Amino acid sequence: MQVFTSVVVFGIVFGVFIITDVNSYKQRKVNSMISIARVIGANSVSSIQFQDPEAAREMLEELHSVTPEIIHAAITNRDGQLFASYSKPGEKAIKIPTLLKRKAFAFKDLQLFVSNPIMSNKEIIGNVYLEVQLSELQQIKQYKYELAFILLFVALIFSFLIAMVVQSYISNRLLKLVNSMKKVGKTGEYTKPLEEDGKDEIATLIQAFNHLMEQIQESQRKKDEFIGIASHELKTPLTSIKGYIEMLNLLEKEQPKKQFVQKALGNVNKLERLVKDLLDVSKIQSGQLQLNMEEFNIDELLDETISAAQSLSGSHQIVREDHLDGEIVYGDRQRIEQVLLNLLSNAIKYSPGEKKVEVNSEKTEKELIIKIRDYGIGVPAEEQTNIFERFYRTKDISIHISGFGLGLYICRDIINRHYGKIWVESAGKGSIFYFSLPLKHSLTSQQTEALNP
Amino acid sequence: MNKILVVDDDLDILSLVQMILTMNNFTVEALSRWEDIYSTVEEFKPDLVLLDVMLGGADGRDICKNLHLENQTKNIPVVLFSANPEMGKYIKECMAQDFLSKPFEMSHLLETVRTHVN
């Protein structure tokens, strides 16, 4: 772009120079020829008056040695008839061009025609015509063109070199900015502000970026602080409420008081789960949810979680149908437990009146797939991807089920962070939720894949 | 009768835990001022310390570490409890025996305490 601009600019400048140069050369020629014509005119007054064309012709022939460019010269009398003429040897006979009727000079091709009246006592008694070959003009033009071309070429190389240096300077700094923007976008890492060398627009841009990132970090920090405080402030009273209601439940034997206490306890537990879910979502969004990775026995965890979920519903029967043998996986035990518990309580919640929830697992070479099947209301095909979104609630208003719609969103995030997958399929009556966990020996390669897709 | 020292700056939780443990045949000393921990441990000689992490002015993790650095108290098991479940990550660092996240189930509290007193 820069090179193109400089070529255009130089082209225009050189063009103007050549045109003015050629014009001034022509002007000079015209002036000198007119003065020659005047001299001839003045000298030929007597020849015309005495009708001595021979003397006039001799004078004209002198021109050959004075200005060899003149190829034709002629003197006419007052009627316009040829009085005397001269032609450079080897040239055709003179023919006075018509284009000189009114003008003092004219150009045609590379020839200059000059006409000058011969005056005597303020009376025109004749005319001098000169025809000049401008062979020099061609040379001058060619010389100028060559010079302009060479200069243009040199300027082009120069501007290309300068553009390259400037461009690499500019694009290097821009690329640095873009890279650090990409890094921030991908990992959320912004450790130190970018250096801003110079005082140009790019430095201003970098400055603006640094300023923006500082603001983002500040608001991130405030948000984290808020999550921390909210977490503590919400859970502390909840701990008391839950504890005292549990105590009451233990001490109270009298109906319907016992029933009331149990209802309160059930709702406190629900509230506790909601608070935990909300805090988890805040953590996910601010990138603070960290996994505590360790090796653990998934077989054992399945049994534990099933018995915990079983206690939530006396009317459902949760059955394990697989035969794992103390299989070890690598992950955050607590978070996987959270996922399992969430899927199991969903299975119970969305299969009112049904008795059976099946838990199964399948081991492939690379991963362990856990299946949780219920015989409840199922998930319509068009909702199967949406249910993992935040705050998504089923469109089916015929059933009333409470909840924020955060559970599956959190599950998906936890499983994704384990480099696994979570999905749902319909199965005749009810639905099957699947999630996969990479087995420890294949985790390293999966991690590399996930980091360099 | 095992002796348990409970430290929490929230008085309601403090008396709740005291009640639960007393009902389950533990001798309990409840403390809301963290400044008194070291002297109480010396006098009361608990079999286990149940210690809140955010004590308003002090960090339960530091106290736990200090107890384990003292020869006289280094063998007393400490269970940290906090409303911030992230604190569970620090138990190795501050040499605590276990972590309990608030709110907790009564049964879970008793189970945890029983695991570590014996």
Interface residues (C-beta under 8 A of the other chain):
Chain A: G228 S231 H232 L234 K235 T236 L238 T239 S240 K242 G243 Y244 E246 M247 L250 E272 Q290 N292 Q334
Chain B: D10 D12 I13 L16 V17 M19 I20 M54 A83 N84 E86 G88 K89 K102 P103 F104 E105 M106
